[in-house]
Amino acid sequence: MDFTGKKILLVEDDKTLNFIVRDNLEEAGYNVTSTEDGQEGLNAFNKGDFDLCLFDVMLPKMDGFTLAKKVREINQIIPILFLTAKSMTEDKISGFSIGGDDYITKPFSMEELLMRIKVFLKRSTTVPEYEQDEIKQCKIGHFDFYFDNLILQNGDNKRTLTYKEAELLRYFCENPNTVLSRSDILKNVWGSDDYYLGRSLDVFISRLRKYLKSDPDIKIINLHGIGFRFNAPIEIK
């Protein structure tokens, strides 16, 4: 798939790294807007029409997590990837909790970064061929779930999910009332059972519980040491 011309917002305060990342992304055919602080990044986002955001975590004026949170208030769908030198689990969980899609830890190779970007651009622009038979629309108790539009609706109440929230909910809908190991969930939804992703899974589970709590027939049960079971009446449409 050709992503030439896709627009990326890069916010990185290290001038050298900013130049290197931008240069490599432009060499790969992307249209890159780069800034060096969080406030400039937010201003650029408000003025542009981007396909993916790439944010450093430690930024002047506005840190990357705050920037991502403000972006999520405007756009629930755009992929957000964090560049972070931090190794603390809590920091990475914080990134996922405000709507980040992935992180890449410094130092990193440009090959890895380009691969991650392609994965998220592909997911956000089309449904891969291997997913064609997967759920696109279903009824979950009182809720209607529209995967293609990332919409979870209960009567007149409509919520736009992040892509990762929608992927997790779809995986649960495809496997209702079934014991699912944490490893299986992570591999099928994130593509890896990395330790930090495992911790972030709990954040996503909590968010889905909050979204679905108005229907008492829907429960995401934590099976200690094993994984989860999604108990809910499901009707595939």
C-alpha positions as MATLAB code, in Angstrom:
seq = 'MDFTGKKILLVEDDKTLNFIVRDNLEEAGYNVTSTEDGQEGLNAFNKGDFDLCLFDVMLPKMDGFTLAKKVREINQIIPILFLTAKSMTEDKISGFSIGGDDYITKPFSMEELLMRIKVFLKRSTTVPEYEQDEIKQCKIGHFDFYFDNLILQNGDNKRTLTYKEAELLRYFCENPNTVLSRSDILKNVWGSDDYYLGRSLDVFISRLRKYLKSDPDIKIINLHGIGFRFNAPIEIK';
ca = [
       0.000    0.000    0.000;
       1.358    3.415   -0.996;
       1.285    6.034    1.762;
       3.109    8.707   -0.267;
       1.866   12.148    0.676;
       0.311   11.113    3.993;
       0.591   13.948    6.483;
       2.460   13.424    9.746;
       2.715   15.867   12.639;
       6.067   15.458   14.399;
       6.598   17.208   17.751;
      10.120   16.688   19.108;
      12.187   19.279   21.012;
      15.575   17.675   20.330;
      16.609   19.639   17.227;
      18.932   16.913   15.939;
      16.433   14.098   16.373;
      13.662   16.280   14.946;
      15.746   16.856   11.805;
      16.743   13.196   11.456;
      13.204   11.847   11.888;
      11.704   14.468    9.574;
      14.378   13.875    6.931;
      13.825   10.108    6.972;
      10.038   10.431    6.889;
      10.190   12.834    3.955;
      12.629   10.497    2.198;
      10.010    7.762    2.646;
       7.439    9.974    0.907;
       5.545   11.464    3.841;
       4.496   15.091    4.128;
       5.872   16.173    7.517;
       5.080   19.187    9.678;
       7.472   19.433   12.636;
       7.506   21.617   15.725;
       9.697   21.711   18.825;
       7.232   22.313   21.680;
       3.790   21.089   22.657;
       1.958   24.388   22.209;
       3.334   24.821   18.689;
       2.321   21.239   18.029;
      -1.262   21.894   19.105;
      -1.398   25.048   16.995;
      -0.133   23.095   13.981;
      -2.677   20.326   14.575;
      -5.521   22.838   14.697;
      -4.420   24.338   11.387;
      -3.658   21.112    9.511;
      -5.298   17.905    8.381;
      -3.011   15.115    9.523;
      -3.047   11.332    9.126;
      -0.799   10.464   12.095;
       0.808   12.186   15.097;
       4.285   11.468   16.429;
       4.855   13.102   19.824;
       7.837   13.166   22.135;
       6.717   12.833   25.765;
       9.070   15.384   27.379;
       8.267   18.643   25.596;
       8.552   22.298   26.637;
       5.404   24.425   27.171;
       3.112   21.383   26.941;
       4.188   17.753   27.487;
       3.352   15.066   24.953;
       0.642   13.422   27.072;
      -1.216   16.718   27.546;
      -0.857   17.434   23.840;
      -2.247   14.012   22.971;
      -5.170   14.504   25.342;
      -6.059   17.796   23.660;
      -5.759   16.174   20.226;
      -8.087   13.372   21.357;
     -10.678   15.972   22.362;
     -10.688   17.079   18.735;
     -10.083   13.822   16.895;
     -10.722   10.344   18.363;
      -9.459    8.445   15.340;
      -6.047    9.756   14.301;
      -3.198    7.415   15.367;
      -0.935    8.875   18.056;
       2.526    7.378   18.604;
       4.789    8.494   21.443;
       8.570    8.843   21.332;
       9.815    8.333   24.860;
      13.122    7.971   26.636;
      11.307    6.968   29.809;
      11.344    3.364   30.974;
       8.791    3.653   33.784;
       5.747    1.486   33.247;
       3.457    4.140   34.725;
       4.487    6.676   32.084;
       3.673    4.322   29.257;
       0.354    3.391   30.823;
      -0.426    7.103   31.107;
       0.140    7.415   27.379;
      -2.347    4.673   26.598;
      -4.872    5.951   29.119;
      -5.250    9.307   27.361;
      -5.709    7.690   23.952;
      -2.229    6.957   22.620;
      -1.977    4.028   20.228;
       1.647    2.988   20.590;
       5.047    4.073   21.860;
       8.588    3.671   20.652;
      11.444    3.941   23.131;
      14.585    5.950   22.372;
      17.020    5.101   21.001;
      15.168    3.491   18.098;
      15.940    2.574   14.520;
      14.265    4.450   11.688;
      13.306    1.084   10.201;
      11.285    0.277   13.318;
       9.638    3.707   13.354;
       8.716    3.516    9.670;
       7.270    0.035   10.171;
       5.118    1.191   13.114;
       3.873    4.187   11.136;
       2.884    1.995    8.192;
       0.974   -0.365   10.486;
      -1.138    2.419   11.949;
      -1.700    4.226    8.666;
      -2.890    0.966    7.145;
      -5.254    0.297   10.037;
      -6.686    3.813    9.960;
      -7.304    3.942    6.204;
      -8.669    0.521    5.341;
      -9.813   -2.798    6.707;
      -7.081   -5.346    5.910;
      -8.042   -8.257    3.698;
      -7.726  -10.776    6.519;
     -10.330   -8.799    8.489;
     -13.000   -8.733    5.802;
     -15.045  -11.447    7.526;
     -14.681   -9.916   10.971;
     -17.427   -8.027   12.746;
     -18.243   -4.603   11.329;
     -21.546   -4.064   13.104;
     -23.251   -5.754   16.012;
     -25.676   -5.218   18.866;
     -24.244   -5.593   22.377;
     -27.108   -5.640   24.847;
     -28.634   -2.160   24.627;
     -25.746   -0.859   22.509;
     -25.149   -0.704   18.766;
     -21.490   -1.017   17.800;
     -20.317    0.170   14.362;
     -16.674   -0.803   13.954;
     -16.015    0.948   10.632;
     -17.151    4.278   12.097;
     -15.770    3.574   15.602;
     -19.208    4.330   17.037;
     -20.756    2.875   20.193;
     -24.363    4.003   20.514;
     -27.106    3.539   23.090;
     -30.280    5.237   21.912;
     -29.452    8.894   21.356;
     -26.154    8.610   23.252;
     -23.300    8.191   20.795;
     -19.613    7.779   21.613;
     -16.698    7.781   19.175;
     -14.103    5.211   20.272;
     -10.402    5.331   19.593;
      -9.281    2.765   17.046;
      -7.669    0.617   19.724;
     -10.797    0.718   21.914;
     -12.864   -0.368   18.924;
     -10.453   -3.194   18.061;
     -10.575   -4.497   21.635;
     -14.369   -4.323   21.777;
     -14.649   -6.084   18.431;
     -12.358   -8.874   19.634;
     -14.591   -9.328   22.679;
     -17.679   -9.382   20.450;
     -16.099  -12.052   18.275;
     -15.438  -14.167   21.361;
     -18.391  -13.615   23.738;
     -18.779  -15.645   26.921;
     -15.358  -17.193   26.315;
     -12.255  -17.276   28.500;
      -9.621  -15.161   26.760;
      -6.059  -15.119   28.019;
      -4.262  -11.812   28.334;
      -1.671  -13.068   25.866;
      -4.284  -13.916   23.225;
      -5.951  -10.519   23.590;
      -2.654   -8.668   23.282;
      -1.465  -10.656   20.280;
      -4.775  -10.296   18.433;
      -5.397   -6.632   19.221;
      -1.886   -5.184   19.628;
       0.131   -7.782   17.746;
       2.417   -8.385   20.743;
       2.193   -9.501   24.371;
       4.810   -6.974   25.494;
       4.818   -6.362   29.273;
       3.968   -2.667   28.998;
       1.094   -3.390   26.619;
      -0.139   -5.928   29.151;
      -0.317   -3.253   31.819;
      -2.045   -0.855   29.423;
      -4.679   -3.502   28.618;
      -6.111   -2.980   32.091;
      -6.594    0.706   31.272;
      -8.529   -0.129   28.113;
     -10.632   -2.711   29.956;
     -11.570   -0.095   32.563;
     -12.588    2.345   29.858;
     -14.809   -0.191   28.092;
     -16.436   -1.098   31.403;
     -17.217    2.571   31.958;
     -18.697    2.960   28.476;
     -20.900   -0.141   28.853;
     -21.888    0.136   32.524;
     -25.427    1.379   31.815;
     -26.371   -2.157   30.687;
     -26.184   -4.587   33.653;
     -26.221   -7.574   31.289;
     -22.782   -6.627   29.949;
     -19.821   -7.609   32.092;
     -16.081   -7.843   31.463;
     -15.016  -10.358   34.086;
     -11.423  -10.417   35.306;
     -10.189  -13.998   35.710;
      -7.206  -13.588   38.016;
      -4.008  -14.992   36.553;
      -5.762  -16.026   33.339;
      -7.416  -13.174   31.479;
     -10.958  -11.970   30.864;
     -14.415  -13.143   29.842;
     -16.800  -10.827   27.997;
     -20.312  -11.762   29.125;
     -22.904  -10.033   26.971;
     -25.826  -10.756   24.633;
     -24.365  -10.325   21.122;
     -26.280  -10.051   17.859;
     -24.172   -9.875   14.699;
     -25.698   -7.738   11.951;
];
